[in-house]
Amino acid sequence: MNIALRPKSLLRFSVSFPSISLQNPKWFSTVTSKTSSPQLPPNPEYDLQAFFSGKKPRIPRDYELSIVSALKSCSTLLAISQGQQIHGLVVKSGLDSNMFIQNSLINLYAKCGVIADAQLMFDSFPALDSVSCNIMIAGYVKLGRLNDARKLFDVMPNRGCVSYTTMIMGLAQNGCWSEAIKVFEGMRFEGVVPNEVTMSSVISAYSHLGGGWNCRLLHAFVKKLGLEVFVLVSTNLVHMYCACSSLREARTLFDEMPEPNIVSWNVMLNGYSKAGFVDLARDLFETIPSRDVVSWGTIVDCYVQVGRLAVAFDMYQAMLCTGLGPNDIMIVDMISACGQLMALVEGQQFHGLTVKTGFDCYDFIQATIIHFYAVCCEVDFARLQFELGSKYHVPSWNALIAGLVRNRMVDQARELFNEMPERDVFSWSSMISGYSQSEQPDMALELFHEMVACGFKPNEITMVSVLSAIATLGILKEGRWAHKFIRNNSIPLNDNLSAAIIDMYAKCGSIKTALDVFHQIRDNTTTVSPWNAIICGLAMHGHADLSLQVFSDLQRRNIKLSVITFIGVLLACCHAGLVEAGKQHFKSMKNYGIEPNIKHYGCMVDLLGRAGKLEEAEELIRSMPMKADVVIWGTLLAACRTHGNTEIGERAAGNLASVEPSHGPGRVLLSSIYADAGRWDDAFWVRQAIRSQQMTRSPGYSGVV
């Protein structure tokens, strides 16, 4: 082969390699050895340079093998231009009918994404060949053309382990978990024995589908095949158990692994982290023999997720001391943590780090920075970051819209929403949520119906906002339609959505339906949200005994209570006049790690006030760790009128006036207390003060429609 005849493009390609002595090229001596197995070249660059620079082998078989080896190197390097030159050489040499070389060319074009050329060569075959079919299926899978891959897979001859594995991997990698499992079941039906690569993909599919029983069956099958010895398979099994919340089985299997690699350690660590088992995660982290940035990132994320942000920052600093730097995922975690802490200065430092490390070129980090500034109420900085980023990255638009909504700038958010070149379900959900939270329920429902008309499928986040808007309006008919819409469109019923449905029915006056929904989902709940909704709903409707029964049931379950739980419980005690029970529940809050807030104190003041224990209610207000607001003093003042206590009523009215001097309803209550006590002069002067200071009393209204 005369190097002077090679095109200039190839010369440019050749000189990019390191200088290697080619006086005695080894590529043909290795492939022609008859006493030993063929050896791979030192690297694909060397192979290509040797092919173009060396002499053409005299033996035809050696020449064919050299072409195959060079094409394989082109596939590895994705060097399509050099591969096409070799293709031309193949045609010129009359070797284009060689099946081995043809398959190598198909593999080259498929690996390089030139699937049309691969298809042309494949279609030129007189009959289907299993090797070429496998190559084409892999090429289709790489480009996400799963339908084409499946059609060829279904008609190809002699489907073996490689064929099934390629198809299963393609489906699993593209999120078609159920389809991957079906292909695997067909593989077993045809008696094809899977290998470790097959089972790794199958295990990955089961990890996403869930189900502890399926996990154990699959684990037993892996043991039967003897594939558990492969670290890749065992690691995927650990991940599967973690994904199915079977952490005990995951840890047992992990401990049985003879030589877990760093990926195995990180998978187990991530399992503890996602489940919120911080102490177990930390203990495991401390025993990792050689931590990498993923290990550190996982433990940092673990602390961020449970709100222990100071520890997360400490772990980040400890990582830096080891000489490791953060990756893009950790940067996102740290900026998000700064947002949760409202730590503007620290967040800006991480922003500077993204610029220094070049991570700011990633669109998803841009979106995180926009969200951070919006959370810290720095809307101008959020807008500036948005202007500097890509205008075609939808999550960045969504982050700014959500930030504007969070800062009660709904009109500006709608203007931005209208300007979006492209919207996704999160864009619509953010805007609907904004209207729902800003007491514009009519606009929220109008936008929701527009979303459906535009062909977007709402998700559970969308429906939570929609149900909240309906609950505000109190339109039961609309609420029933929304509930039916959720069922008909198979929208996943998570705990937040279940709670929204229950809350909607309760606020629309149908507490029986709310209770029916709760009973249907009760045993599948993992968080307290649905329980809070029904406890508060029953209390609001005067079913105090039933509300407290539900709370007792909740206490027996392994579900963490929240501040809202006790608001509902205290409200139930208040309506039922259960003073002692209310006191006990109020005192028990600290046993659950919950500090009473001003709303809990307000419920207790109402409870004591209704029972006539006005001195005790006043003393409770004095002992509050926070300053009493208008609601609390107004509650005590109303109780004083009910029970005719002028002395405490005067003090309550005075404190209320000091909090809000222009509060008219408080003055009206005080006037009524004086009138009830026969102190007409005092009542007259209070009324005169109301008129002279132009105080207004909020008009009453009814929520019944």
C-alpha positions as CSV (number, residue, x, y, z in Angstrom):
1,M,0.0,0.0,0.0
2,N,1.5,3.3,-1.1
3,I,1.1,5.9,1.6
4,A,1.4,8.7,-1.0
5,L,-1.9,7.7,-2.5
6,R,-3.9,8.2,0.7
7,P,-6.3,11.1,0.9
8,K,-5.2,14.2,2.8
9,S,-7.9,13.6,5.4
10,L,-6.3,10.3,6.3
11,L,-2.9,12.0,6.5
12,R,-4.3,14.5,9.0
13,F,-5.7,11.6,10.9
14,S,-2.5,9.7,10.9
15,V,-0.3,12.5,12.2
16,S,-2.5,12.9,15.2
17,F,-1.2,9.7,16.7
18,P,1.9,9.5,18.9
19,S,5.0,8.7,17.0
20,I,5.4,4.9,16.9
21,S,8.2,3.1,15.1
22,L,6.6,1.1,12.3
23,Q,9.7,-0.5,10.9
24,N,8.5,-3.8,12.1
25,P,4.7,-3.6,12.4
26,K,3.3,-6.4,14.6
27,W,-0.3,-6.4,13.5
28,F,0.0,-9.1,10.9
29,S,2.4,-11.3,12.9
30,T,0.0,-11.6,15.7
31,V,-3.0,-12.5,13.6
32,T,-1.1,-15.0,11.5
33,S,0.4,-16.9,14.3
34,K,-0.7,-20.5,14.1
35,T,0.7,-21.6,17.4
36,S,-1.1,-19.2,19.6
37,S,-4.4,-17.4,19.8
38,P,-4.7,-14.0,18.0
39,Q,-3.8,-11.1,20.3
40,L,-5.4,-7.6,20.2
41,P,-3.2,-4.7,19.2
42,P,-1.9,-2.5,21.9
43,N,-4.6,0.1,21.2
44,P,-6.9,1.0,18.3
45,E,-4.9,4.0,17.3
46,Y,-1.8,1.8,16.8
47,D,-3.9,-0.7,14.9
48,L,-5.2,1.9,12.4
49,Q,-1.8,3.6,12.0
50,A,-0.2,0.2,11.4
51,F,-2.9,-0.7,8.9
52,F,-2.4,2.4,6.8
53,S,1.4,2.6,7.1
54,G,2.4,-1.1,6.9
55,K,2.7,-3.4,4.0
56,K,-0.2,-5.4,2.7
57,P,0.0,-9.0,3.8
58,R,0.6,-11.5,1.0
59,I,-1.7,-14.2,2.4
60,P,-5.3,-13.4,1.6
61,R,-6.6,-14.7,4.9
62,D,-4.2,-12.4,6.8
63,Y,-5.2,-9.4,4.7
64,E,-8.9,-10.1,5.5
65,L,-8.2,-10.4,9.2
66,S,-6.2,-7.1,9.1
67,I,-9.2,-5.3,7.5
68,V,-11.5,-6.7,10.2
69,S,-9.1,-5.6,12.9
70,A,-8.8,-2.1,11.4
71,L,-12.6,-1.8,11.1
72,K,-13.0,-2.8,14.7
73,S,-10.6,-0.1,15.7
74,C,-12.6,2.4,13.6
75,S,-15.7,1.3,15.5
76,T,-14.0,1.8,18.8
77,L,-12.8,5.2,17.9
78,L,-16.0,6.2,16.1
79,A,-13.7,7.0,13.2
80,I,-16.3,7.0,10.4
81,S,-14.1,8.8,7.8
82,Q,-11.3,6.2,8.1
83,G,-13.8,3.4,8.2
84,Q,-15.3,4.6,4.9
85,Q,-11.9,4.7,3.3
86,I,-11.4,1.1,4.4
87,H,-14.8,0.3,3.0
88,G,-13.7,1.7,-0.4
89,L,-10.6,-0.5,-0.2
90,V,-12.8,-3.5,0.5
91,V,-14.9,-2.9,-2.6
92,K,-11.8,-2.2,-4.7
93,S,-10.2,-5.5,-3.5
94,G,-13.4,-7.5,-4.3
95,L,-13.9,-8.5,-0.6
96,D,-17.4,-6.9,-0.3
97,S,-19.0,-10.3,-0.4
98,N,-17.0,-11.6,2.5
99,M,-19.5,-12.2,5.3
100,F,-17.0,-11.5,8.1
101,I,-15.9,-8.2,6.6
102,Q,-19.6,-7.2,5.8
103,N,-20.6,-7.7,9.4
104,S,-17.6,-5.6,10.5
105,L,-18.7,-2.8,8.2
106,I,-22.3,-3.0,9.5
107,N,-20.9,-2.9,13.0
108,L,-18.9,0.2,12.1
109,Y,-21.8,2.1,10.6
110,A,-24.1,1.1,13.5
111,K,-21.6,2.0,16.2
112,C,-21.1,5.4,14.5
113,G,-24.8,6.1,14.3
114,V,-24.9,6.0,10.4
115,I,-27.7,3.5,10.6
116,A,-28.9,4.1,7.0
117,D,-25.6,2.8,5.6
118,A,-25.7,-0.1,8.0
119,Q,-29.2,-0.8,6.8
120,L,-28.2,-0.7,3.1
121,M,-25.4,-3.3,3.7
122,F,-27.7,-5.4,5.9
123,D,-30.5,-5.4,3.2
124,S,-27.9,-6.6,0.6
125,F,-27.6,-10.0,2.4
126,P,-29.4,-12.8,0.5
127,A,-30.6,-14.2,3.8
128,L,-30.8,-13.2,7.4
129,D,-27.7,-13.9,9.5
130,S,-27.9,-14.0,13.3
131,V,-24.6,-12.1,13.7
132,S,-25.6,-9.3,11.4
133,C,-29.1,-9.2,13.0
134,N,-27.5,-8.8,16.4
135,I,-25.3,-5.9,15.1
136,M,-28.4,-4.2,13.6
137,I,-30.4,-4.7,16.8
138,A,-27.6,-3.1,18.8
139,G,-27.5,-0.2,16.4
140,Y,-31.2,0.4,16.5
141,V,-31.1,0.2,20.3
142,K,-28.3,2.8,20.5
143,L,-30.4,5.2,18.5
144,G,-33.5,4.5,20.6
145,R,-35.3,2.9,17.6
146,L,-36.8,0.2,19.8
147,N,-39.7,-0.6,17.4
148,D,-37.2,-1.4,14.6
149,A,-35.1,-3.4,16.9
150,R,-38.1,-5.4,18.1
151,K,-39.3,-6.1,14.6
152,L,-36.0,-7.5,13.5
153,F,-35.6,-9.4,16.7
154,D,-39.0,-11.1,16.2
155,V,-38.1,-12.4,12.7
156,M,-34.3,-13.2,13.0
157,P,-33.2,-16.8,13.0
158,N,-31.4,-18.6,15.7
159,R,-32.0,-16.2,18.6
160,G,-29.3,-16.9,21.2
161,C,-28.1,-15.4,24.4
162,V,-26.5,-12.4,22.6
163,S,-29.7,-11.6,20.7
164,Y,-31.9,-11.8,23.8
165,T,-29.3,-9.9,25.9
166,T,-29.0,-7.1,23.4
167,M,-32.8,-6.7,23.2
168,I,-33.3,-6.8,26.9
169,M,-30.5,-4.3,27.5
170,G,-32.0,-1.9,24.9
171,L,-35.5,-2.0,26.5
172,A,-34.2,-1.7,30.0
173,Q,-31.9,1.2,29.1
174,N,-34.8,3.1,27.5
175,G,-37.1,2.6,30.5
176,C,-39.3,-0.2,28.9
177,W,-39.0,-2.3,32.1
178,S,-42.1,-4.4,31.5
179,E,-41.2,-5.2,27.9
180,A,-37.7,-6.2,29.0
181,I,-39.2,-8.7,31.5
182,K,-41.5,-10.1,28.8
183,V,-38.5,-10.7,26.5
184,F,-36.7,-12.4,29.3
185,E,-39.7,-14.6,30.0
186,G,-39.6,-15.6,26.3
187,M,-35.9,-16.3,26.5
188,R,-36.6,-18.8,29.4
189,F,-39.5,-20.3,27.5
190,E,-37.2,-21.0,24.5
191,G,-34.6,-22.6,26.8
192,V,-31.9,-20.0,26.1
193,V,-29.6,-19.8,29.1
194,P,-28.9,-16.2,30.2
195,N,-25.4,-15.0,31.1
196,E,-24.3,-12.4,33.7
197,V,-24.9,-9.5,31.4
198,T,-28.4,-10.6,30.6
199,M,-29.3,-11.0,34.3
200,S,-27.8,-7.6,35.2
201,S,-30.2,-6.0,32.8
202,V,-33.1,-8.1,34.0
203,I,-32.4,-7.3,37.6
204,S,-32.2,-3.6,36.7
205,A,-35.7,-3.9,35.1
206,Y,-37.1,-5.5,38.3
207,S,-35.5,-2.8,40.4
208,H,-37.8,-0.3,38.7
209,L,-40.9,-2.4,38.8
210,G,-40.6,-3.2,42.5
211,G,-42.1,-6.1,44.5
212,G,-40.1,-7.9,47.2
213,W,-41.5,-11.3,46.2
214,N,-40.2,-10.9,42.6
215,C,-36.8,-9.8,44.0
216,R,-36.5,-13.0,46.0
217,L,-37.6,-15.2,43.1
218,L,-35.1,-13.6,40.8
219,H,-32.3,-13.9,43.4
220,A,-33.0,-17.6,43.7
221,F,-32.9,-18.0,39.9
222,V,-29.5,-16.2,39.8
223,K,-28.2,-18.6,42.5
224,K,-29.4,-21.5,40.4
225,L,-27.5,-20.3,37.4
226,G,-24.4,-19.8,39.5
227,L,-24.1,-16.2,38.4
228,E,-24.0,-14.7,41.9
229,V,-20.2,-14.9,41.8
230,F,-20.1,-12.0,39.3
231,V,-19.7,-8.7,41.1
232,L,-21.8,-7.0,38.5
233,V,-24.8,-9.3,39.2
234,S,-24.5,-9.2,43.0
235,T,-24.2,-5.4,42.9
236,N,-27.4,-5.2,40.8
237,L,-29.2,-7.6,43.2
238,V,-28.2,-5.3,46.1
239,H,-29.6,-2.3,44.2
240,M,-32.8,-4.2,43.4
241,Y,-33.4,-5.0,47.1
242,C,-32.7,-1.4,48.0
243,A,-35.1,-0.2,45.4
244,C,-37.8,-2.5,46.7
245,S,-37.2,-1.2,50.3
246,S,-35.8,-4.6,51.3
247,L,-32.7,-3.2,53.0
248,R,-32.2,-6.1,55.3
249,E,-31.9,-8.6,52.4
250,A,-29.7,-6.0,50.5
251,R,-27.3,-5.8,53.4
252,T,-27.2,-9.6,53.9
253,L,-26.3,-10.1,50.3
254,F,-23.7,-7.2,50.4
255,D,-22.0,-8.7,53.4
256,E,-21.8,-12.1,51.6
257,M,-20.0,-10.6,48.6
258,P,-16.3,-11.8,48.7
259,E,-14.8,-8.8,47.0
260,P,-17.3,-5.9,46.6
261,N,-16.0,-3.1,44.4
262,I,-16.5,0.6,45.0
263,V,-19.7,0.5,43.0
264,S,-21.1,-2.2,45.3
265,W,-20.3,0.0,48.3
266,N,-21.9,3.0,46.8
267,V,-25.0,1.1,45.9
268,M,-25.5,-0.1,49.4
269,L,-24.7,3.4,50.7
270,N,-27.3,4.9,48.4
271,G,-29.9,2.4,49.5
272,Y,-29.5,3.6,53.1
273,S,-29.5,7.2,52.0
274,K,-32.7,7.0,49.9
275,A,-34.4,5.3,52.8
276,G,-33.4,8.0,55.2
277,F,-31.3,5.8,57.5
278,V,-28.7,8.3,58.1
279,D,-26.8,6.5,60.9
280,L,-26.6,3.3,59.0
281,A,-25.4,5.2,56.0
282,R,-22.7,7.0,58.0
283,D,-21.5,3.7,59.6
284,L,-21.2,2.1,56.2
285,F,-19.5,5.1,54.8
286,E,-16.8,5.0,57.5
287,T,-16.0,1.4,56.5
288,I,-15.5,2.0,52.8
289,P,-11.9,1.1,52.1
290,S,-11.4,3.6,49.3
291,R,-14.0,6.3,48.9
292,D,-14.5,8.1,45.6
293,V,-16.4,11.3,44.8
294,V,-19.7,9.2,44.4
295,S,-19.3,7.9,47.9
296,W,-18.8,11.4,49.3
297,G,-21.6,12.8,47.1
298,T,-24.0,10.1,48.4
299,I,-23.4,10.8,52.1
300,V,-23.6,14.5,51.5
301,D,-27.0,14.0,49.7
302,C,-28.2,11.8,52.6
303,Y,-27.7,14.7,55.1
304,V,-29.2,17.2,52.7
305,Q,-32.4,15.1,52.2
306,V,-33.0,14.8,56.0
307,G,-32.4,18.5,56.5
308,R,-29.1,18.1,58.4
309,L,-27.5,20.7,56.2
310,A,-24.7,21.7,58.6
311,V,-23.4,18.2,58.6
312,A,-23.7,18.0,54.8
313,F,-21.4,21.1,54.6
314,D,-18.9,19.5,57.1
315,M,-18.8,16.3,55.0
316,Y,-18.2,18.4,51.9
317,Q,-15.2,20.1,53.6
318,A,-13.9,16.8,54.7
319,M,-14.0,15.6,51.1
320,L,-12.0,18.6,49.9
321,C,-9.3,17.7,52.5
322,T,-8.8,14.3,50.9
323,G,-7.9,16.0,47.6
324,L,-11.1,15.1,45.8
325,G,-13.1,17.8,44.1
326,P,-16.9,17.9,43.7
327,N,-18.7,16.5,40.6
328,D,-21.7,18.1,39.0
329,I,-24.2,16.1,41.1
330,M,-22.6,17.2,44.3
331,I,-22.6,20.8,43.2
332,V,-26.3,20.6,42.6
333,D,-26.8,19.1,46.1
334,M,-24.7,21.9,47.8
335,I,-26.5,24.7,45.9
336,S,-29.9,23.1,46.8
337,A,-28.8,22.9,50.5
338,C,-27.8,26.6,50.4
339,G,-31.3,27.3,49.1
340,Q,-32.9,25.4,51.9
341,L,-30.8,27.2,54.5
342,M,-31.4,30.6,52.7
343,A,-27.6,30.8,52.8
344,L,-27.1,33.4,50.1
345,V,-23.4,34.0,50.5
346,E,-22.4,30.3,50.6
347,G,-24.6,29.6,47.6
348,Q,-23.0,32.4,45.7
349,Q,-19.6,30.9,46.5
350,F,-20.8,27.6,45.0
351,H,-22.0,29.5,42.0
352,G,-18.5,30.9,41.6
353,L,-17.2,27.4,41.9
354,T,-19.4,26.2,39.0
355,V,-17.9,29.0,36.9
356,K,-14.4,28.1,37.9
357,T,-14.8,24.4,37.2
358,G,-16.8,24.9,34.0
359,F,-19.9,23.2,35.4
360,D,-21.9,26.3,34.6
361,C,-22.1,25.1,31.0
362,Y,-24.5,22.4,32.1
363,D,-28.1,23.4,31.7
364,F,-29.4,21.5,34.7
365,I,-26.9,23.3,36.9
366,Q,-28.1,26.6,35.5
367,A,-31.7,25.6,36.5
368,T,-30.5,24.8,40.0
369,I,-28.8,28.2,40.3
370,I,-31.9,30.0,39.1
371,H,-34.0,28.0,41.7
372,F,-31.5,28.9,44.4
373,Y,-31.7,32.6,43.9
374,A,-35.5,32.5,43.7
375,V,-35.7,30.6,47.0
376,C,-33.4,33.2,48.6
377,C,-35.8,35.9,47.3
378,E,-33.2,37.3,44.9
379,V,-35.5,37.3,41.9
380,D,-33.3,39.8,40.0
381,F,-30.3,37.4,40.3
382,A,-32.5,34.6,39.2
383,R,-33.6,36.5,36.1
384,L,-30.0,37.5,35.3
385,Q,-28.9,33.8,35.5
386,F,-31.8,32.9,33.3
387,E,-30.8,35.5,30.7
388,L,-27.3,34.1,30.7
389,G,-28.4,30.5,30.1
390,S,-29.9,28.6,27.3
391,K,-33.3,29.7,26.1
392,Y,-34.1,26.3,24.9
393,H,-33.7,24.5,28.2
394,V,-37.3,24.1,29.5
395,P,-36.3,23.3,33.2
396,S,-34.6,26.7,33.4
397,W,-37.9,28.4,32.3
398,N,-39.7,26.2,34.9
399,A,-37.2,27.1,37.6
400,L,-37.8,30.9,37.0
401,I,-41.6,30.5,36.8
402,A,-41.6,28.5,40.1
403,G,-39.4,31.1,41.6
404,L,-41.7,33.9,40.6
405,V,-44.7,32.0,42.0
406,R,-42.8,31.4,45.2
407,N,-42.3,35.1,45.6
408,R,-46.0,35.8,44.9
409,M,-45.2,37.3,41.5
410,V,-47.9,35.3,39.7
411,D,-48.6,37.8,37.0
412,Q,-44.9,38.0,36.0
413,A,-44.8,34.2,36.1
414,R,-47.8,34.1,33.6
415,E,-46.1,36.5,31.3
416,L,-43.0,34.3,31.2
417,F,-45.2,31.2,30.8
418,N,-46.8,32.7,27.7
419,E,-43.4,33.4,26.2
420,M,-42.1,29.9,26.6
421,P,-41.0,28.4,23.2
422,E,-41.9,24.9,24.5
423,R,-43.7,23.7,27.6
424,D,-43.8,20.5,29.5
425,V,-46.0,19.1,32.2
426,F,-43.9,20.9,34.9
427,S,-44.4,24.2,33.2
428,W,-48.2,23.9,33.4
429,S,-48.1,22.4,36.9
430,S,-46.0,25.3,38.2
431,M,-48.4,27.9,36.8
432,I,-51.5,26.1,38.0
433,S,-49.9,25.8,41.5
434,G,-49.2,29.5,41.4
435,Y,-52.8,30.4,40.8
436,S,-54.0,27.9,43.4
437,Q,-51.6,29.2,46.1
438,S,-52.4,32.9,45.3
439,E,-56.1,32.4,45.9
440,Q,-57.0,32.5,42.3
441,P,-58.7,29.0,42.1
442,D,-60.8,30.0,39.0
443,M,-57.7,30.8,37.0
444,A,-56.0,27.5,38.2
445,L,-59.0,25.4,36.9
446,E,-59.2,27.4,33.7
447,L,-55.5,26.8,33.0
448,F,-55.8,23.1,33.9
449,H,-58.6,22.6,31.3
450,E,-56.4,24.5,28.8
451,M,-53.6,22.1,29.6
452,V,-55.7,19.0,28.9
453,A,-57.1,20.6,25.7
454,C,-53.4,21.1,24.5
455,G,-52.8,17.3,24.8
456,F,-50.6,17.4,28.0
457,K,-51.2,14.6,30.5
458,P,-51.3,16.0,34.0
459,N,-49.3,14.2,36.7
460,E,-49.9,13.8,40.4
461,I,-48.3,17.2,41.2
462,T,-50.7,18.9,38.8
463,M,-53.7,17.2,40.3
464,V,-52.7,18.2,43.9
465,S,-52.9,21.9,42.8
466,V,-56.2,21.3,40.9
467,L,-57.8,19.6,43.9
468,S,-56.6,22.4,46.2
469,A,-58.3,25.0,43.9
470,I,-61.5,22.9,43.9
471,A,-61.4,22.7,47.7
472,T,-61.1,26.4,47.9
473,L,-64.1,26.9,45.7
474,G,-66.1,24.2,47.4
475,I,-67.5,22.8,44.2
476,L,-68.2,19.1,44.9
477,K,-69.3,18.3,41.4
478,E,-66.0,19.6,40.0
479,G,-64.2,17.6,42.7
480,R,-65.9,14.4,41.7
481,W,-65.0,15.0,38.0
482,A,-61.3,15.5,39.0
483,H,-61.3,12.3,41.0
484,K,-62.7,10.4,38.1
485,F,-60.2,12.0,35.8
486,I,-57.4,10.7,38.0
487,R,-58.7,7.2,37.9
488,N,-59.5,7.2,34.1
489,N,-56.0,8.5,33.3
490,S,-54.2,6.1,35.6
491,I,-52.4,8.9,37.4
492,P,-50.3,7.3,40.2
493,L,-52.0,7.7,43.5
494,N,-49.2,8.7,45.9
495,D,-49.7,9.9,49.5
496,N,-49.8,13.6,48.6
497,L,-52.4,13.1,45.9
498,S,-54.5,10.8,48.2
499,A,-54.3,13.5,50.9
500,A,-55.5,16.2,48.4
501,I,-58.5,14.0,47.4
502,I,-59.5,13.5,51.0
503,D,-59.0,17.2,51.8
504,M,-61.1,18.2,48.8
505,Y,-64.0,16.0,49.7
506,A,-63.9,17.2,53.3
507,K,-63.8,20.9,52.4
508,C,-66.6,20.3,49.8
509,G,-68.8,18.9,52.5
510,S,-68.7,15.2,51.6
511,I,-66.9,13.8,54.7
512,K,-68.3,10.3,54.1
513,T,-66.6,10.1,50.7
514,A,-63.4,11.4,52.2
515,L,-63.6,8.6,54.8
516,D,-64.2,6.0,52.1
517,V,-61.2,7.2,50.1
518,F,-59.1,7.1,53.2
519,H,-60.1,3.5,54.1
520,Q,-59.2,2.4,50.5
521,I,-55.7,3.7,50.7
522,R,-54.9,3.5,54.5
523,D,-52.9,0.3,54.5
524,N,-50.7,1.5,51.5
525,T,-49.6,4.8,53.0
526,T,-46.0,5.4,54.0
527,T,-46.3,9.1,55.0
528,V,-48.6,11.0,57.3
529,S,-50.2,13.3,54.7
530,P,-53.4,11.2,54.1
531,W,-53.8,10.7,57.8
532,N,-53.5,14.4,58.5
533,A,-56.1,15.1,55.9
534,I,-58.8,12.8,57.3
535,I,-58.0,13.7,61.0
536,C,-58.4,17.4,60.2
537,G,-61.4,16.8,58.0
538,L,-63.3,14.8,60.6
539,A,-62.4,17.4,63.3
540,M,-63.6,20.2,61.0
541,H,-67.0,18.4,60.5
542,G,-67.4,17.8,64.3
543,H,-66.6,14.1,64.3
544,A,-64.1,14.5,67.1
545,D,-64.4,10.9,68.4
546,L,-63.8,9.4,65.0
547,S,-60.9,11.8,64.4
548,L,-59.2,10.7,67.6
549,Q,-59.8,7.1,66.7
550,V,-57.9,7.6,63.5
551,F,-55.1,9.3,65.4
552,S,-54.9,6.3,67.7
553,D,-54.6,4.0,64.7
554,L,-51.9,6.2,63.3
555,Q,-49.9,6.0,66.5
556,R,-49.7,2.2,66.2
557,R,-48.1,2.4,62.8
558,N,-44.5,3.1,61.8
559,I,-45.3,6.5,60.3
560,K,-43.7,9.8,61.4
561,L,-46.2,12.4,62.7
562,S,-46.0,16.0,61.8
563,V,-47.0,19.4,63.1
564,I,-50.2,19.2,61.1
565,T,-51.2,15.9,62.7
566,F,-51.4,17.6,66.1
567,I,-53.3,20.6,64.8
568,G,-56.0,18.2,63.7
569,V,-55.9,16.3,67.0
570,L,-56.1,19.5,69.1
571,L,-58.9,20.8,66.9
572,A,-60.9,17.6,67.5
573,C,-60.4,17.9,71.3
574,C,-61.5,21.5,71.0
575,H,-64.8,20.6,69.3
576,A,-65.5,17.7,71.7
577,G,-64.5,19.7,74.8
578,L,-61.9,17.2,75.8
579,V,-59.7,19.5,77.8
580,E,-57.6,16.9,79.6
581,A,-57.0,14.9,76.5
582,G,-56.0,18.0,74.6
583,K,-53.5,18.9,77.3
584,Q,-52.0,15.4,77.2
585,H,-51.7,15.5,73.4
586,F,-50.2,18.9,73.5
587,K,-47.6,17.8,76.1
588,S,-46.8,14.6,74.1
589,M,-45.7,16.5,71.0
590,K,-42.1,16.8,72.2
591,N,-42.1,13.0,72.6
592,Y,-42.4,12.9,68.8
593,G,-39.7,15.5,68.3
594,I,-42.2,18.2,67.4
595,E,-42.0,21.7,68.9
596,P,-45.4,23.3,69.2
597,N,-45.9,26.3,67.0
598,I,-48.2,29.3,67.2
599,K,-51.1,27.4,65.6
600,H,-50.9,24.6,68.3
601,Y,-50.9,27.3,71.0
602,G,-53.9,28.9,69.3
603,C,-55.8,25.6,69.4
604,M,-55.0,25.2,73.1
605,V,-56.2,28.7,73.9
606,D,-59.4,28.0,72.0
607,L,-59.8,24.7,73.9
608,L,-59.3,26.3,77.3
609,G,-61.4,29.3,76.4
610,R,-64.4,27.2,75.3
611,A,-64.2,25.3,78.6
612,G,-64.2,28.5,80.6
613,K,-60.6,28.1,81.8
614,L,-59.8,31.7,80.9
615,E,-57.1,32.3,83.6
616,E,-55.3,29.1,82.4
617,A,-55.6,30.2,78.8
618,E,-54.1,33.6,79.6
619,E,-51.3,32.0,81.5
620,L,-50.5,29.7,78.5
621,I,-50.3,32.8,76.3
622,R,-47.8,34.4,78.7
623,S,-45.7,31.3,78.6
624,M,-45.5,31.0,74.8
625,P,-41.9,31.1,73.4
626,M,-43.2,33.3,70.6
627,K,-45.2,36.6,70.6
628,A,-48.9,36.0,70.5
629,D,-50.6,37.3,67.3
630,V,-54.0,38.8,66.6
631,V,-55.7,35.3,66.2
632,I,-54.7,34.2,69.7
633,W,-55.7,37.3,71.5
634,G,-58.9,37.5,69.5
635,T,-59.7,33.9,70.4
636,L,-59.2,34.7,74.1
637,L,-61.3,37.8,73.7
638,A,-64.1,35.9,72.1
639,A,-64.0,33.3,75.0
640,C,-64.2,36.2,77.5
641,R,-67.4,37.4,75.9
642,T,-68.9,33.9,75.9
643,H,-68.2,33.5,79.6
644,G,-68.7,37.1,80.6
645,N,-65.2,37.8,82.0
646,T,-64.7,41.5,81.7
647,E,-61.3,41.7,83.5
648,I,-59.4,39.2,81.2
649,G,-61.4,40.6,78.3
650,E,-60.0,44.1,78.8
651,R,-56.4,42.7,79.0
652,A,-56.9,40.6,75.9
653,A,-58.3,43.6,74.0
654,G,-55.4,45.8,75.1
655,N,-52.9,43.3,74.0
656,L,-54.7,42.8,70.7
657,A,-54.7,46.6,70.1
658,S,-50.9,46.7,70.8
659,V,-50.4,44.0,68.1
660,E,-52.8,45.6,65.6
661,P,-54.1,49.0,66.6
662,S,-56.6,49.2,63.8
663,H,-58.2,45.9,64.5
664,G,-62.0,46.7,64.5
665,P,-63.5,43.3,65.4
666,G,-61.5,43.3,68.7
667,R,-63.0,46.6,69.7
668,V,-66.5,45.4,68.7
669,L,-66.0,42.3,70.9
670,L,-64.9,44.5,73.9
671,S,-67.9,46.7,73.4
672,S,-70.2,43.7,73.5
673,I,-68.5,42.4,76.7
674,Y,-69.2,45.8,78.3
675,A,-72.8,45.8,77.1
676,D,-73.3,42.2,78.4
677,A,-72.0,43.4,81.8
678,G,-74.3,46.4,81.8
679,R,-71.3,48.8,81.5
680,W,-73.1,51.0,78.9
681,D,-70.9,54.0,79.2
682,D,-67.8,51.9,78.5
683,A,-69.5,50.2,75.6
684,F,-70.5,53.7,74.2
685,W,-67.0,55.1,74.3
686,V,-65.5,52.0,72.6
687,R,-68.1,52.4,69.9
688,Q,-67.3,56.0,69.5
689,A,-63.6,55.2,69.2
690,I,-64.4,52.7,66.5
691,R,-66.2,55.4,64.5
692,S,-63.7,58.2,65.1
693,Q,-60.7,56.1,64.1
694,Q,-62.7,54.7,61.1
695,M,-62.1,51.1,62.1
696,T,-63.8,48.6,59.8
697,R,-65.1,45.2,60.6
698,S,-64.7,42.5,58.0
699,P,-68.1,41.5,56.6
700,G,-69.2,37.9,57.2
701,Y,-69.7,35.5,54.3
702,S,-70.8,32.0,53.6
703,G,-68.7,29.3,51.9
704,V,-71.9,27.3,51.1
705,V,-72.8,27.4,47.4
